[in-house]
Amino acid sequence: MANKLTPTEFLYGCSIDPEVQELRPDYRALLLVAEGLERHDGSTVADGLISRAEAHASGLLASTPVDQLPQISAWRDAYRGFGAKPQRTRNSLEALTRRAATGLPRVNALTDIYNAISVLHQIPLGGEDFDCYEGPARLARATGDEDFDTTAAGAPVTEHPEPGEVIWRDDRAVTCRRWNWRQGQRTALSGDTTTAFFILDSLAPMGIQELNEAGDALGRALESLCTSVQISQRMAGAQ
């Protein structure tokens, strides 16, 4: 079932609850919708980005412990702020940076591209199927009653976030737990995705210029993948 909102309506309907902004006043997100995507199981664009990201991660980790990289350190602090243990539930940037040094996972062209951009620009970045959303995205503190669809031992299961946990959700349920830790199955990107929604998360010391540069790099990669791509975006959070 297609999202009933236009990309512009969706983006300007997305929100950050005051409780989350109070937790991290320095938080801002670049929200981006890409329309006109075509099926791509593999891509030379993705291949090149993955290679660059793996080399970049190896260079970073050769001189700096992973937990001392600026954005990874900032996100570890943010996780502690809502009661998560960052050494057990790593933010998506840290998980990818650790894996990139020995080889990033390959999923599909869209996921491979945004994973590579995440590592190259050192920013947590999630991508989801726009048409699977029910209403706009909202960043909130969980009550603990929300549903989150995931898998365990290869089988579908429904979990619930911890009370106070920072979650992304739509009108139906949780789409991503622990801010940027694990995405749900319902809105996951696939080879059939034609419109994708991306969330680029940032904390200080990353500034607006660096955040926009990451968004521009993502947009260019998607446009190289499909010539018909149209990008809409909006900045939310700290100004």
N, C-alpha and C positions, 0 to 999 in steps of 0.2 A: 504494500500500500504506500503510495507516494506521499511525501510530506505535503501538507496542504498549504504551507507557507511559501512565499517566494523567498529567495536567498536574502533579499534586503529585509523583508519582514522578520525572517528568522534571526538574522544577525542582530537587529535592533530590539528583538524580544529577548535575547540572551541577557543574563544578569549575574551579578556577583552579590550574594547576600551580605549585608553589613557585618554579620558575625565573622565572616571569612576575611573581609577587608580589615576588620579590627585586629584579627589574629596576625595578619601580615599587611600593614599599610603600604609596603613597597611592592605588592603584587600587581602585575598587569598581564593581560593576555592579548595576543593578536588572534582574532577569530577570522577564519578564511573559508569561503565556500568556492569550490571549483566545479563548474558545470561543463558539460560537453565532453566528458571522459569516454574513452572507448576501451573495449576489452584488450588487455595486454597481460599475458601470462609471464612474459619476460621482456626485457628492454635493455638496449645498449646504454640508454641514459641512466637507468638504475645501476647497471653493471659498473659504469664509470664512477658514479657517486659512491657506491659501496667500496670500491677499491681505494678511493681518496679518503673516505671516512676511516677505513681500517688503518691506513698509513698515518693519518692524523692522530688517532687514538694511541697508536704505538709510540709516536713522538711525544705526546703529552705524558704518557705514563713512564716514559724513560727518565723523566726529570722530576716528576711530581707524583706523590701517592694519590690514588684516585679520590680519596675522601678529602683531599686538600685542594682539588680543583675548584675554582670559585663558585660556579653554579651548583655543583654537586654538594659542596659544603653548605651553601645557603639552603638547599632543599632538605638536607639532613636536619638542619635547625628547624625548618618549617614542619617537618614530620614530627619532631619531638614536641612542637607546640600544640599538636592535637592528640598527643599520646601514643603515636606510632613509634616503633623501634626501627630506626633506619638501617641498622645492621641486619635486620631480619626481613624487612619489607623495603627493598631499595626502590627509590624513585626511578622512573623509566630511563632518564638520562644516565644515571650511574650504572644501571643494569646493561644498557647498550654499550657504554664506554668500556666497561669491563670485558664484554664479549667481543667488541670490535678488535681488540688487540690480537685475538686469535681467530677471528672470523665472524662477521655478523650473520644472523640467521637470514635465510631467504624465504619470503612468504608469497608475495605477488608484487607486481611492478609498483603499485601505489604505496604499499607498505614499505617496500625496500627503499623507495625514494625518500619517504619522510623519516625513516630510521637513519638513513645516511645524513640528511640535513640536520637531524637532531645531534648527531655526533660531531659533524663538521662545525656547527655553530654553538655547540655545548648548551643546548636548550631542550627541556622536556617538550616533546611534540607528539600529539596524538591525532590519528585520522580515523574518521568514521563515515558510515554510509548515511548521507543526508536524508535519503528517502525512507530510512527506517526510524527516523525520529518522530515522536509524537509531541508536537509543540517545541518551543525553543529550549536551548540548553541553559541550565542554571547551576552555578557553583554554590554549594550550601553546606552547612553542618548537619550531619545525619541525626535522625531521631533514633535509628536502630531498627525501625519497622520496615524500611524500604527493601524492595526485592532487587537482587543483583543476579543476573543469569550468567553462569560460567560453567566450567567443566572440572571434573575431578576423576582421575583415573580413566579419562576418555569418555566419561558419561556426563550428560547435562545435569546440573544441579542448580538450585537457587540458594544463594547465601544472603546474609543481611549485614550491613556495615555496623561497626561499633558506634554507640551513641557519641556524638560529638565529632566523629570522623569527617574529614572534608571530602565531599563527593561531587562529581558532576552527575546531573540527572536531567530527565525530561519530564513531561507530564505523566509518564507511565511508571518509570522505575529508574534505578541507578544505571548510568552508562559507563562510569569509571570510578573505581574506588581509590581511596587515599590520594586524592588530588590528581596524581598522574602515575599511579602504581599499576593497576590492572584494568583493562577495558572489558566490557561485557560482550557477549556473543551476539545479541540482537542487532546491534548497530555496527558490527564489525565490517570493515572493508572486504570486498571480494573481487574476483575477476569480472563480475557483472555490474559493479558499481559504476554509475554514470554521473553522479553528483556526490562529491565528497565534502565533508566538513572537517576542518583542521583546527586544533587548539595549540597555540604556541605559548607556553607558560614562562614567565620570567620573574625573577627577584633581583634586588640589588645584590651585586654591583652592576648587573646588566642594565643598560639604559635603553631609551626608546629607539635610538639610532641602530643599536645592535639588534634589537628585536625586529625592527623593520627590515634590516639586512637579511635576517633569517627568513622572514616572510617573502621577501623578493626572490631569494634563492629557491625557495619552494615553488613559487609561482613560475619562475623561469623553467624549472625542471618539469613541471606539469605541462607547460606550454610546448616544451620540446617533445614530450611524450605524445601529445595530441594537439594538432593544429587548431582544433575547434574549441579549445578550452577558454572559458570566460571566468575571470576571478573577481569575486566580491569580498571585501574585508572590512573589519571594524576593530578599533582598539578599545579595550575595556579595562577598568581598574585604575590604578594610580596614574595621575596625569603629570 
